[in-house]
Amino acid sequence: MSTAAFLFTPFPPFSPPFKPTPKLSTGFHLRLSSSSTGLRHRRPSPFSTFSTLPSGDGGDINNNNKSGGGGGTVTMGKATAVMRMRFGGFKERLLADDLFLAKVGIECGVGIFTKTAAEYDRRRENFFKELEVVFADVVMAIIADFMLVYLPAPTVSLRAPLALNAGIISKFFHSCPDNAFQVALHGTSYSLLQRLGAVMRNGAKLFAVGTTSSLVGTAATNALINARKAVDKTSADEVENVPILSTSVAYGVYMAISSNLRYQVLAGVIEQRMLEPLLHKHKLMLSAICFAVRTGNTYLGSLLWVDYARLVGIQKAQEEENPVLE
């Protein structure tokens, strides 16, 4: 009886278990994964530098603020193209001055012309007879001209930080600008001591470049002269060997002092602070004026070198070489 009553007893209606309706939170909650125990240091993108890259003091990447002085216009497209280059030194210089390669071409082109003209003026009728000597001299002059443009050119520094165990002197010169007069980027500044350090550092490099290039060029010239004397006995007294060591050291000192200071002022003051702020929208005119200024500087350097070489005694004046008979 009890069993039949159980079978015919109706079951209560089925109802799903109660689930509370989720509420939308008005706040934002950040969940970190269990594997993250701290914040990771992310290497800043090199393009973060370009966002504050001035075309002058107070300028921005698109050169919207024209009130300041400084390098040529640097756009994001140009910056992206420059960053694809393999040579870091060229990147740093092109980001600071988009006419850097044009100036290298101007300087080397002017150097070839002026050096060849000087060789012809010195050799006259023997110019074509001594073409191998002329070629060696011109090649060494081109190398020196390239370094005179490259080293004192203003830069946007992309260099990696020094090691923690670097010495005091290394840290000091690492913090110096590449040009003593270059415009500092936003958030950076250079002290007078750091700008003087740029002159000393470039001077040491130019001394090494000048001495080495002159040493190689002078040795090659003397070797060609001796070979010519061995073949042509009649020319033994016509051409004298050039003193190698004294000429090389004297040329190194000349580049470290005269050339270094002239090109520092040319790149940092005349071009970056004076010409480029005025002519940043007229690249053709700017290039033409830079060509004229650099040609004049090269000519001035040739005159100063002759006077200096005569002063230290490695070259003799024409009057001393060919004294006038009374």
C-alpha positions in Angstrom: 0.0 0.0 0.0 2.8 2.4 0.9 4.6 1.4 -2.3 1.6 2.2 -4.4 1.2 5.5 -2.7 4.8 6.4 -3.4 4.4 5.5 -7.1 1.4 7.7 -7.6 2.7 10.7 -5.6 3.3 13.7 -8.0 6.9 15.1 -8.1 7.4 18.9 -7.5 8.1 20.9 -10.7 11.8 21.2 -11.7 13.4 24.5 -11.3 17.1 25.3 -12.2 19.5 26.3 -9.4 19.7 30.0 -8.7 22.6 31.8 -10.3 23.2 35.4 -9.3 23.2 37.8 -12.3 26.7 39.2 -12.8 27.1 42.9 -12.3 29.1 45.1 -14.5 31.9 46.8 -12.7 32.5 50.4 -13.3 36.1 50.1 -12.6 39.0 48.6 -14.6 40.9 45.7 -13.0 44.3 44.6 -14.4 45.1 41.0 -13.8 48.7 39.9 -14.0 49.6 36.3 -14.9 51.1 34.2 -12.2 54.3 34.0 -14.0 54.7 37.8 -13.9 56.4 38.7 -10.7 57.4 42.2 -11.7 57.5 44.8 -14.5 59.8 44.0 -17.4 62.2 46.6 -18.7 61.4 47.3 -22.3 64.1 48.8 -24.6 62.9 52.1 -25.9 62.3 52.3 -29.7 64.9 54.4 -31.6 62.0 56.3 -33.1 61.2 57.8 -29.6 64.2 59.9 -30.2 62.8 61.3 -33.4 59.6 62.4 -31.7 61.6 65.1 -30.1 64.3 65.5 -32.8 64.6 69.2 -33.5 65.5 70.8 -36.7 66.8 73.4 -34.4 66.3 74.7 -30.9 62.6 74.1 -30.2 61.8 72.4 -33.5 60.0 69.1 -33.8 60.3 66.2 -36.2 58.2 67.8 -38.9 60.0 71.1 -38.4 56.7 72.8 -37.2 58.6 75.2 -35.0 60.9 77.2 -37.2 62.1 79.6 -34.5 65.2 77.7 -33.6 68.4 77.1 -35.4 69.9 73.8 -36.4 69.9 71.0 -38.9 67.8 70.2 -41.9 64.2 69.0 -41.8 63.9 65.4 -40.5 60.6 63.7 -41.3 59.4 60.3 -40.1 59.8 58.9 -43.6 63.4 60.0 -43.9 64.1 58.8 -40.4 62.8 55.3 -41.3 64.9 55.2 -44.4 68.0 56.3 -42.5 67.5 53.6 -39.9 67.8 50.9 -42.6 71.4 51.9 -43.1 74.1 49.5 -41.9 76.6 52.1 -40.8 75.8 53.7 -37.4 78.0 56.7 -38.0 76.2 57.6 -41.2 72.8 57.2 -39.5 73.7 59.6 -36.7 74.9 62.3 -39.1 72.0 61.9 -41.6 69.5 62.2 -38.8 71.1 65.5 -37.7 71.6 66.8 -41.3 69.9 65.3 -44.4 72.5 67.1 -46.6 75.4 65.3 -45.0 76.1 63.0 -48.0 75.8 66.0 -50.4 78.5 67.8 -48.2 80.7 64.8 -48.4 80.4 64.9 -52.2 81.0 68.6 -52.3 84.1 68.4 -50.1 85.7 65.4 -52.0 84.8 66.9 -55.4 86.3 70.2 -54.5 89.3 68.4 -53.0 90.0 66.5 -56.2 89.9 69.7 -58.3 91.9 71.9 -56.0 94.5 69.2 -55.3 94.9 68.4 -58.9 95.3 72.1 -59.7 97.9 72.5 -57.0 99.8 69.5 -58.4 99.8 71.0 -61.9 100.9 74.4 -60.6 103.8 72.8 -58.8 104.9 70.4 -61.5 103.9 72.3 -64.7 105.6 70.6 -67.7 106.3 67.4 -65.6 102.7 67.0 -64.6 101.9 64.3 -67.2 105.3 62.6 -66.7 104.6 62.2 -63.0 100.9 61.1 -63.1 101.5 58.2 -60.8 102.8 60.6 -58.1 99.9 63.0 -58.6 97.5 60.1 -58.3 98.9 59.0 -55.0 98.8 62.5 -53.6 95.2 63.1 -54.8 94.0 59.8 -53.3 95.5 60.7 -49.9 93.9 64.1 -50.1 90.4 62.6 -50.8 90.8 60.4 -47.7 91.7 63.4 -45.6 88.8 65.4 -47.0 86.3 62.7 -46.2 87.5 62.5 -42.6 87.4 66.3 -42.3 83.7 66.2 -43.2 82.8 63.1 -41.3 84.4 63.6 -37.8 83.1 67.2 -37.0 79.6 66.7 -38.5 76.8 67.2 -36.0 75.0 64.0 -35.0 72.0 62.5 -33.3 73.6 60.0 -30.9 72.5 56.4 -31.2 75.5 54.9 -29.5 75.1 52.2 -26.9 75.9 53.1 -23.3 79.4 52.4 -22.1 80.2 49.4 -19.9 80.0 50.0 -16.2 83.7 49.4 -15.7 84.7 52.1 -18.3 87.3 54.6 -17.1 86.6 58.2 -16.3 88.3 59.5 -19.4 86.3 57.2 -21.7 83.0 58.2 -20.0 83.9 61.9 -20.4 84.7 61.7 -24.1 81.7 59.5 -24.7 79.5 62.2 -23.3 81.0 64.9 -25.5 79.2 66.0 -28.7 80.7 65.2 -32.1 80.8 68.9 -32.9 81.8 71.5 -30.3 79.1 73.9 -31.6 76.3 71.5 -32.5 72.7 72.2 -31.3 71.7 70.0 -28.4 68.5 67.9 -28.6 65.6 68.6 -26.2 66.3 67.3 -22.7 70.1 67.3 -23.2 72.8 69.9 -22.8 76.5 70.2 -23.2 78.8 72.0 -20.8 81.7 74.1 -21.9 84.1 71.4 -20.8 82.3 68.8 -22.9 82.4 71.0 -26.0 86.1 71.5 -25.5 86.4 67.8 -25.2 84.9 67.5 -28.7 87.7 69.6 -30.1 90.3 67.6 -28.3 88.9 64.2 -29.3 88.5 65.2 -33.0 91.9 66.7 -32.9 93.4 63.5 -31.8 91.6 61.5 -34.5 92.5 64.0 -37.2 96.2 63.9 -36.1 96.2 60.1 -36.5 94.4 60.4 -39.9 96.6 63.2 -41.2 99.8 61.5 -40.1 98.8 58.1 -41.4 97.5 59.4 -44.8 100.6 61.6 -45.3 102.9 58.8 -44.3 101.4 56.4 -46.8 101.2 59.1 -49.5 104.7 60.3 -49.0 106.2 56.8 -48.9 104.3 56.0 -52.1 105.5 59.2 -53.7 109.1 58.6 -52.8 108.9 55.0 -54.1 107.6 56.2 -57.4 110.2 58.9 -57.6 113.0 56.3 -56.9 111.6 53.9 -59.5 111.6 56.7 -62.1 115.2 57.6 -61.2 116.2 54.0 -61.6 114.7 53.9 -65.1 115.6 57.4 -66.2 119.0 58.5 -65.0 118.6 62.0 -66.4 115.8 62.7 -63.9 117.9 61.9 -60.8 118.6 65.5 -60.0 115.3 66.9 -61.2 113.1 65.5 -58.4 114.0 65.3 -54.8 112.6 62.8 -52.3 110.1 64.2 -49.8 111.1 63.8 -46.1 108.6 61.2 -44.8 108.5 61.4 -41.0 108.8 65.2 -40.7 106.2 65.8 -43.4 103.7 63.3 -41.9 103.9 64.6 -38.4 103.7 68.2 -39.6 100.6 67.4 -41.6 99.1 65.6 -38.7 99.6 68.6 -36.4 98.2 70.9 -39.1 95.0 68.8 -39.4 94.6 68.5 -35.6 94.7 72.3 -35.1 93.9 74.3 -38.3 91.7 71.9 -40.1 89.9 70.7 -37.0 89.0 74.2 -35.8 88.0 75.4 -39.3 85.7 72.4 -40.0 84.2 72.5 -36.5 83.2 76.1 -37.0 82.0 75.5 -40.6 79.8 72.5 -39.7 78.5 73.6 -36.3 78.2 77.4 -36.6 78.1 78.5 -40.3 76.0 75.6 -41.6 73.9 74.3 -38.7 73.3 77.5 -36.8 73.3 80.1 -39.5 72.6 78.8 -43.0 70.2 75.9 -42.3 67.7 77.8 -40.1 67.4 80.5 -42.8 67.3 78.2 -45.9 65.7 75.0 -44.6 62.9 75.3 -47.2 65.3 76.0 -50.0 67.6 73.0 -50.3 69.0 73.8 -53.7 70.0 77.3 -52.6 71.4 75.9 -49.3 73.5 73.3 -51.2 74.8 76.0 -53.5 75.9 78.2 -50.6 77.4 75.3 -48.8 79.4 74.5 -52.0 80.7 78.1 -52.1 81.6 78.2 -48.4 83.3 74.8 -48.5 85.3 75.7 -51.6 86.5 78.9 -49.9 87.4 76.9 -46.8 89.4 74.4 -48.9 91.2 77.3 -50.7 92.0 78.9 -47.4 93.3 75.7 -46.0 95.6 75.3 -49.0 97.1 78.8 -48.4 97.5 78.1 -44.6 99.2 74.8 -45.3 101.8 76.3 -47.6 102.6 79.0 -45.0 102.7 76.5 -42.2 104.9 74.1 -44.2 107.4 76.9 -45.0 107.3 78.0 -41.3 108.3 74.5 -40.0 110.8 74.0 -42.8 109.4 71.0 -44.7 108.9 73.1 -47.8 111.1 75.9 -49.2 109.9 79.1 -50.8 110.4 79.4 -54.5 112.9 82.2 -54.0 115.0 79.9 -51.9 114.8 77.0 -54.4 115.7 79.3 -57.3 117.7 82.2 -56.0 117.9 85.2 -58.2 121.4 85.9 -59.5 122.6 89.4 -59.0 
